[in-house]
Amino acid sequence: MPRQPSLPFGGEQLPGDGSAVLHPDFLDVETADAAFKELLASTPWERTQLAMFGNIVPEPRQSAWHSDDTTYAYSGVERIAHPMTPLLKQLADLASDVTGTTFNGVLVNQYRDGNDHLGWHSDNEIVNGPEPTIASISLGAERRFDFRHNDTGEVVKVLLPHGSLLVMSGLSQTCWQHRILKETHLALPRINLTFRRVLKLS
């Protein structure tokens, strides 16, 4: 799948109404390989049931929420937190160095092959705040990540390589939706970590 021709591989990916900056070489190959291997073996993977358009459907991926101080809810499901591991804390600190944001949780996702995917959505839950910074690390198989503008319908296509970091911020969750496209020809797994600063609502 060709990269979006009008935008560089790396750097700012969105033409406006928010920001999505790709750091393709965020982790060196050795660090990325080791993190992928550890996460694949040690993460307490779950497959949740989501509320989608009035129906309850199985989530088309496996995931686990990790945080030392907060739960997280999306698509009608509240995720109980598993503790942050030393590896997740290390990666959170590295992402914080780039973004200037202190993260208090991470949703770890496994796309077992190209059949696992994620439909159009925005991470616009109240607990994420009005203009959240979300730091997304990709490990394993390279997958295509699409943005679609809510008003114009413009689509921006991005490839997320092993060891890369995509930082979404500003109005990116208000003005754009995003997805991981199903690619049935892919046989290898991908792990994605989306670090967040979740607000405690009371």
N, C-alpha and C positions, 0 to 999 in steps of 0.2 A: 504494500500500500504506500503510495508516494506521500511524502510530507507536504503540508500546506505550502504551496510554492511562494506565496506572498510574504511568508513569515520565516524568520531564521530558525534553525535547529539550535535551541538554546536561547535564553533571553526571553523577552516579553512575547507572549503568544496571542494575546487578545488585542484587537484593534481599538478598543475603548470600552467604556462602561464597566470598569473593573480591571483587575490585573491577574495574570497567570504567568509566572516567570518559571521557565524550565532551566534547571541546572543539570545537564546531562551527565556530568562526571562528579556528582556530589560525593559518592563513595568510590574508593579505588576498588579494583576487581577483587583483590584478596579479602578486603573487609566485607564487600557485598556478598561474596561467595559464602563466607563464614556466617554472616547474619542470616542468609537464606537457609542454610543447612540447619542452624540452631532453631530458627522460628518454625520451620516445617516440622521438626521433630518434637518440639516442646510446647507449642501453643495448644491450649485446650479448645480445639476447634468445635464450633457449634453451627448448626444449620437451623435458623429460626424460621418461624412462620410470620409473614408480613401481611398487613392490611393494605390491599391495593385495589382501588376503585370498587370498594364495597365487598371485596372477596378476600379470603385468607389463602395465601399462596406460599409455598416454600421459597425461601430466599435462594436465588440461583448462584450461590457461592457459599463458602464457609467463613466464619468470622469469630472474633472474640474481642470484647471490650476490656481494656486494661487501664486502671486508674487507682491511685492510692486514696482518693478522697471523694469520688463522685460517680454516680450512675449516669447512664445516658439512654435516651429514648428517641426512636425514630420509627416512622411508618407504623405507629401503634404498638411498638414493642419496647419495653424497658429492659435494657441490658444490665445485668448485674456485673459489677466490676471484679476482674481478676487483678491481683497485685501487679504493679510495674516490676518487671525483671531488671537486673543490671544491664542487659543488652538494650532493652527499651528505654531505660533512663539515659544511657549513653547516646542513643540515636536521637532522643528528644533534645538533649543538650546540643548536639551538633546542628539540629534543625533550628534551635533557638538562636544559635550564633549567627545563622544566615538571616533569620526573619526578624530578630529582635523581640520575639514573642515568647513568653514562658508558657509551656503547654502542661496541662494537668491530666491528660488522658490520650489514648490512642486506640483507634479501631483497626485491628489487624484483620485483613481479608486474605483469603486464599481462593484464587481462581484455578481450579484443579486442571483445567485444560481450556481450549477455546469455546467449549459449550457453556462454561460458566461466564456470566456477564452481569451487567448492571444497567437498567433502563434509565431513560431520561429523568433527571431529578435535580434539585438544588439542596445544598446543605444549609437550609434557611430556618431550621428549628430555632425557637426562641432561646434555647440554652446556648446556642452558638454565638449569640449577640447579633447586632444589626449589620456589621461589616466584619465578619470573622476572617482571621488569617488561618488557613488550613495548609499544613505542610505534608505533602504526600510523597513518601519514598516508595519506589518500585524496585522489586527484586525478582530475579528469575526471568521468565519469558517476556519478551518485548510485546506490549499490547498497545492497540490504538485507543486513544482517549479523544472523545469528541465534545466540543462545546456548541451549543445552539442558542442564539440570542432570542430572548422572549418576545421581542417586538418585531424584529426584522426577519427572523428565521435564518439568519446567516449562520453557517456551520464552519467551525474551525477544527481541523484534524491535527492531532499531535501524536507522535510516537513516544512512548515512555520506555527507555532502555533500562537494563539492569544497572542498579546503583544510582539512578537519577532521582532528583528531587523536583517536584512541581509545587510551587507556592501560589495558592489562590488567595486573593485579598481584595479589599475595597468592595465594590459593588458586584463582584463576580458571582456571588450567590443570589443577588437580587435581580440582575439583568440577564444572567445566563443559566441554562441548565447544562448538565454534562452526563456522559454515559461511558461505559466500557462495552464496546460492540461485541456481539457474538462472532467468533471466528472459528468455525468448526474444523478447519484444517489444522489448527494448532493442537499439539499433543502434550506440550510441556506446561508445568504449573507456573503461576505468578503469585507472589505475595506482595501486598500493598499495605502500607502503614499510613494512616491519616491522623496526624497529630493535631489536637484541638485544644483550645482554651474554653472549657465548658463552664458556663455560669451556674452558680448555685442559686436556684430560685426557691423562695420561701414566702 
